[in-house]
Every structure is written in structure tokens, then in C-alpha cells.
């Protein structure tokens, strides 16, 4: 689901064709469970540029990096990946509770 560009939504229905679980919020209503699979996005911002003609390379760029996950911002990639892991783990456990293993 995370890396598929053609992915639209994931849904689980019961035998009576009632929606139990979905990744598309407008379809859920009151009876279904909404899950959100999270992705990590990198945001960079140039904070300054220093030029020194006697250096190689002559320009030094200072960059501030933020990692965005569902509106939350992290300074380190490690913290963002940890949050993504646990959020997707919760989504996986919800999906597993609806899947019939027989």
C-alpha cells in the first residue's frame, strides 16, 4: 500500500457486504473503522549560504531538515521512522483483527 502509486483505498467487507474497515474516510460512516497508513516526507529549508572564493567548493549551504508525518514534524529521521513504525503497526493490528484466518 505504501509504495504502490495506483493505490486508491483498502476496504474489508463482511459476508453481508457491510463495510467493516477502510482507508477512505467518507465511506466509513459510524459502523466502520477508519485506518490511516502513514508516510514520511522530507522537508528542507536553506537557512543560509556562505561564499568563500579560496575554498573548494566555494559555497557552503546550511540546510534545516524536518521530517513530516501526518502533520507532525520531527527534527531527526530516527524519531520520525519510529513514529511511522508504531502508527503502521497499530493499523496492521486493526486489519488483522478483521481478517478471518480460517
C-alpha positions as CSV (number, residue, x, y, z in Angstrom):
1,X,0.0,0.0,0.0
2,X,2.8,2.4,0.9
3,X,4.8,2.2,-2.3
4,X,2.0,1.5,-4.9
5,X,1.3,4.6,-7.0
6,X,-2.0,3.1,-8.2
7,X,-3.3,2.5,-4.7
8,X,-6.7,4.3,-4.1
9,X,-8.2,2.6,-1.0
10,X,-8.2,-0.6,1.1
11,X,-11.5,-1.9,2.3
12,X,-12.7,-5.0,4.2
13,X,-16.4,-6.1,3.9
14,X,-18.3,-8.8,5.9
15,X,-20.3,-11.6,4.1
16,X,-23.4,-9.3,4.1
17,X,-21.4,-6.7,2.1
18,X,-21.3,-4.2,5.0
19,X,-18.1,-2.1,5.2
20,X,-16.0,-3.0,8.3
21,X,-12.8,-1.2,7.7
22,X,-11.5,1.3,5.2
23,X,-8.6,3.7,4.4
24,X,-11.1,6.1,2.8
25,X,-12.8,8.3,5.4
26,X,-16.0,9.3,3.7
27,X,-17.0,5.6,3.3
28,X,-16.6,4.7,6.9
29,X,-19.8,6.3,8.5
30,X,-20.5,5.3,12.1
31,X,-20.3,1.5,11.8
32,X,-16.9,1.1,10.1
33,X,-13.3,1.6,11.4
34,X,-11.1,4.2,9.7
35,X,-7.4,3.4,9.5
36,X,-4.7,5.7,8.3
37,X,-1.5,4.4,6.8
38,X,1.3,7.0,7.4
39,X,4.2,8.0,5.2
40,X,7.2,10.1,5.9
41,X,8.1,13.2,3.9
42,X,11.3,15.2,4.0
43,X,11.2,19.0,4.1
44,X,14.3,21.0,3.6
45,X,14.9,24.7,4.1
46,X,18.0,26.6,3.2
47,X,18.9,28.8,6.2
48,X,22.0,30.4,4.8
49,X,24.7,30.4,2.1
50,X,28.4,31.3,2.8
51,X,30.7,32.2,-0.1
52,X,34.5,31.8,0.2
53,X,36.5,32.2,-3.1
54,X,39.6,30.4,-1.7
55,X,37.7,27.2,-0.7
56,X,36.6,24.3,-2.8
57,X,33.6,24.1,-3.0
58,X,33.3,27.9,-2.9
59,X,29.7,27.9,-1.5
60,X,28.6,26.3,1.7
61,X,24.8,25.9,2.2
62,X,23.3,25.5,5.6
63,X,20.1,23.4,5.4
64,X,17.4,22.8,8.1
65,X,15.8,19.4,7.6
66,X,12.3,18.4,9.0
67,X,10.6,15.1,8.6
68,X,6.8,15.4,8.3
69,X,4.5,12.5,9.3
70,X,0.7,13.2,9.2
71,X,1.1,16.8,10.3
72,X,3.7,16.0,13.0
73,X,7.2,17.4,12.5
74,X,10.3,15.7,13.7
75,X,13.9,17.0,13.7
76,X,15.5,13.6,13.3
77,X,14.7,10.9,10.8
78,X,15.1,8.3,13.5
79,X,12.3,9.8,15.6
80,X,10.1,10.1,12.5
81,X,10.7,6.5,11.5
82,X,10.0,5.3,15.0
83,X,6.6,7.1,14.9
84,X,5.8,5.7,11.4
85,X,6.6,2.2,12.6
86,X,4.3,2.3,15.5
87,X,1.5,4.0,13.7
88,X,1.6,1.5,10.9
89,X,1.9,-1.3,13.4
90,X,-1.4,-0.1,15.0
91,X,-3.1,-0.1,11.6
92,X,-1.8,-3.6,10.9
93,X,-3.2,-4.9,14.2
94,X,-6.6,-3.4,13.3
95,X,-6.5,-5.1,9.9
96,X,-5.5,-8.4,11.4
97,X,-8.4,-8.3,13.8
98,X,-10.9,-8.2,10.9
99,X,-9.2,-10.9,8.7
100,X,-10.7,-14.3,9.1
101,X,-7.8,-16.8,9.4
102,X,-9.9,-19.9,8.5
